[in-house]
Amino acid sequence: MRLEFTKMQGIGNDFVVIDAINQAVEMTPELARRLADRRYGIGCDQILLVEPPASDAAAFRYRILNADGSEVGQCGNGARCFARYVRDKGLIERDEFAVETASGVIVPKILDDGSVQVDMGLPRFAPADIPFIADAEAPRYSLDVDGETVEIGAVSMGNPHAVLQVDDITAAPVERLGPPLERHPRFPERVNVGFMQIISPTHIRLRVYERGAGETLACGSGACAAVVIGQRWGLLDATVTVDLPGGQLMIARQGPEAHVLMSGPATTVFEGTIDL
């Protein structure tokens, strides 16, 4: 079987995008791991599948599989690449459209400069919605990990996030604390872990240890999570520039009842086929 794909990246977070509308694709965890392998496959952080929607309320369905084969509900950088892909491939002519995900409907919009804005919806802080084991919802939680106690904010942006504030992103203990926090027993579905350095109320630096992928150059939903947690702590303004190792995103949320808007680039790297 020959499978056509497109390799894309959003500020260094890289994806294999597959049209599952015009070609038959039976995606399994084993196949996802094979495609994502950087030595024996194509190589990527995540696989993105373009599928028909389940209802007339959306133009497409968007599925995301991590490099380890696990399927997740949301990926912000992937959402921008997904939108750029379906527009560039002529699968849709509109610049703004609704897309189904496992965690709800998102609305990407291709801007005049070629970048993509995605309405990421409302953040969810209730522990049961993240999911996170806690007696009650709180802005901050203490977790015991690797012999020390760390303070986090927890939120779902369609996938679970824990956010830690650090003084210096360069020296942040990402490799040491990322793995045990990702699999901390209080996060029953594992968690993406963001290490946030606040430069000013409108500017942060961020590194993210992603669930099922390890540290990546960028994480769009992680950037959204860091900003809404920083806003909840009273440390960030309504619009924030987020510097990640792979590039820069703009995150905006104009109040506690507002949706989170994420803007940034999405780039095609190459087209290819792989024999399975």
Order of alpha helices (4+ residues) and beta strands (2+ residues): beta-beta-alpha-beta-beta-beta-alpha-beta-beta-beta-beta-beta-beta-alpha-beta-beta-beta-alpha-beta-beta-beta-beta
